[in-house]
Amino acid sequence: MDKHRCGWCVGDPLYEAYHDEEWGVPVYDDNTLFEFLILETFQAGLSWITVLRKRENFRKAFDDFDYKTIANYNQDKINELLQDEGIIRNKLKVNATVTNAQAFMKIQDEFGSFSKYIWDFVDGEPIQNSFKDYKKAPANTPLSNTISKDLKKRGFKFVGTTVIYAHMQATGMVNDHEVSCFRYNEV
């Protein structure tokens, strides 16, 4: 018997595996939070499946999403990335990745970890929504607006409210699995 999944992922094995294993699972690890933040910023204006299909290429190109290394990228490395056909070669997004790595570490210095900073917005617990149809989930919320504004104030780029809400969904800060989805009660 097939498991019922959220409608957005059905039909693509990569999408289904991502949905079943990662999407909506609470993430408290700074390295993983950074990876999702970077992938979400590259997704801006594109579909998530486009980014997901290039994820391994991103991982190789961006030194396994090591924010300490990325924060020190020089122009030669940025130019190299802009020639890499395996990733999304958007100059503003590549430059934003370096800027965001630097800002990420400043938050770590101030709060002890990025995880503590970001999860404090939801008091450390995922928000449990109850959508019957994934299409009813919002693209952004007042909370994602607040987080977006705070991140921008701290120097982050490409962190609009929709990007931040997608990050919240991906990292389990909000459970937007459809209530009939087998993952809804598991995350």
C-alpha positions in Angstrom: 0.0 0.0 0.0 1.4 3.4 -1.0 1.8 6.1 1.6 -0.1 9.3 1.1 2.3 12.2 0.6 1.9 15.9 0.2 0.7 16.6 -3.3 3.7 18.9 -4.2 6.2 16.0 -4.3 4.2 13.2 -5.9 5.6 11.6 -9.1 9.3 12.5 -8.9 11.5 10.0 -7.0 14.0 12.7 -5.9 11.2 15.0 -4.7 9.5 12.1 -2.9 12.7 11.1 -1.1 13.4 14.7 0.0 9.8 14.9 1.2 9.9 11.6 3.0 13.4 12.0 4.7 14.1 15.7 5.1 11.3 18.2 4.5 9.8 19.4 7.7 12.1 17.5 10.0 13.3 19.9 12.8 16.9 20.9 12.2 18.9 22.3 15.1 22.4 21.8 13.5 24.1 25.0 12.3 25.8 23.3 9.4 22.5 21.9 8.0 20.6 25.2 8.7 23.3 27.0 6.7 23.0 24.5 3.8 19.2 25.0 3.6 19.5 28.7 3.9 21.9 28.8 1.0 19.9 26.4 -1.1 16.7 28.4 -0.4 18.4 31.7 -1.5 19.4 30.1 -4.8 15.9 28.9 -5.2 14.5 32.4 -5.2 12.6 32.8 -8.4 13.0 29.2 -9.4 11.4 25.9 -8.5 12.8 23.8 -5.6 13.2 20.8 -7.7 15.7 22.7 -9.9 17.8 23.4 -6.8 17.3 19.9 -5.4 18.6 18.3 -8.7 21.8 20.5 -8.4 22.2 20.0 -4.6 25.3 17.7 -4.9 26.9 20.1 -7.4 26.3 22.9 -4.9 27.8 20.8 -2.1 31.0 20.2 -4.2 31.2 23.8 -5.5 30.6 25.4 -2.0 33.1 23.3 0.0 30.4 21.1 1.5 28.5 24.2 2.7 31.3 25.0 5.1 30.3 28.6 6.1 33.8 29.3 7.6 35.4 28.5 4.3 32.8 30.3 2.2 33.1 33.5 4.4 36.7 33.7 3.1 36.0 33.2 -0.6 37.9 35.7 -2.7 37.1 37.1 -6.2 39.0 34.2 -7.9 36.8 31.6 -6.1 33.6 33.6 -6.9 34.7 33.8 -10.6 35.3 30.0 -10.6 31.8 29.5 -9.2 30.3 31.7 -11.8 31.8 29.4 -14.5 30.5 26.2 -12.8 27.7 24.8 -15.0 26.6 22.4 -12.2 25.1 25.2 -10.1 22.9 28.2 -10.6 25.3 30.8 -11.8 23.7 33.9 -10.6 26.3 36.5 -9.7 24.2 38.2 -7.0 23.3 34.9 -5.4 26.9 33.7 -5.4 28.1 36.9 -3.8 25.2 36.8 -1.3 26.4 33.3 -0.3 29.7 34.8 0.9 28.0 37.7 2.6 25.5 35.3 4.3 28.3 33.1 5.5 29.9 36.1 7.2 26.6 37.3 8.7 25.8 33.7 9.8 29.0 33.6 11.9 28.2 37.0 13.4 24.9 35.6 14.6 26.8 32.6 16.0 29.1 34.9 17.9 26.1 36.9 19.3 23.7 34.1 20.2 26.0 31.1 20.6 24.6 29.4 17.5 22.5 30.2 14.5 20.1 27.5 15.7 19.5 29.2 19.0 18.9 32.5 17.1 16.5 31.1 14.5 14.6 28.7 16.8 14.0 31.4 19.4 11.5 32.9 16.9 9.3 29.9 17.6 10.2 29.3 21.2 12.2 26.3 20.2 9.2 24.3 19.1 7.8 23.7 15.5 4.6 25.5 14.7 1.9 22.8 13.9 -0.3 23.8 11.0 -3.2 21.6 9.8 -3.6 22.1 6.0 -5.6 19.5 4.1 -4.2 20.7 0.8 -0.6 21.9 0.4 -1.9 24.7 -1.9 -3.5 26.3 1.2 -0.2 26.8 2.9 1.0 30.4 2.8 4.0 31.6 0.8 4.9 33.8 3.8 3.5 34.8 7.2 3.9 37.7 9.6 6.6 35.6 11.4 8.6 35.0 8.2 8.3 38.8 7.6 9.8 39.4 11.0 12.6 36.9 10.6 13.4 38.2 7.1 13.6 41.8 8.3 15.9 40.8 11.2 18.2 38.8 8.9 18.4 41.7 6.4 19.2 44.1 9.2 22.0 41.8 10.1 23.4 41.9 6.6 21.9 38.8 4.9 21.0 39.0 1.2 18.2 37.1 -0.7 16.3 36.4 2.5 12.9 37.7 1.6 9.9 36.6 3.5 9.0 33.8 1.0 12.6 32.4 1.1 12.5 32.5 4.9 9.1 30.7 5.0 10.4 28.0 2.7 13.4 27.7 5.0 11.1 27.4 8.0 9.2 24.6 6.2 12.3 22.8 5.1 13.9 22.9 8.5 10.8 21.9 10.5 10.2 25.3 12.2 6.7 24.9 10.8 5.0 21.6 10.0 3.2 22.2 6.7 2.7 18.6 5.7 -0.8 17.9 4.7 -2.7 16.4 7.6 -3.4 13.3 5.5 0.4 12.9 4.7 2.1 10.0 6.5 4.8 12.4 7.6 2.4 14.9 9.3 2.5 13.1 12.7 6.1 11.9 12.3 7.8 15.3 12.2 
